[in-house]
Amino acid sequence: DVTRLGARYNFKKNFVLNGAAIHRNGKENELGYRIALESTKKDAYSVGMGFSSVGDNDSLFISIVSMF
């Protein structure tokens, strides 16, 4: 199980800062965070990169989403 509580802040026209507190329920309960910087253009595509850390799991990520 993973529970995420997050917020987005639009600080420029096409840039969004996305952050979340994450709770992972496994053998041990762990609390962590996720932060990402995203860019969107007219809802046609979204590109994001960020860092996530929950318990013993740390990861860098890049995401690309496109509408077609």
HELIX and SHEET records of a PDB file:
SHEET    1   A 5 VAL A   2  ASN A  10  0                                        
SHEET    2   A 5 PHE A  15  ASN A  25 -1                                        
SHEET    3   A 5 ASN A  29  LYS A  41 -1                                        
SHEET    4   A 5 TYR A  45  VAL A  54 -1                                        
SHEET    5   A 5 ASN A  57  SER A  66 -1                                        
END                                                                             
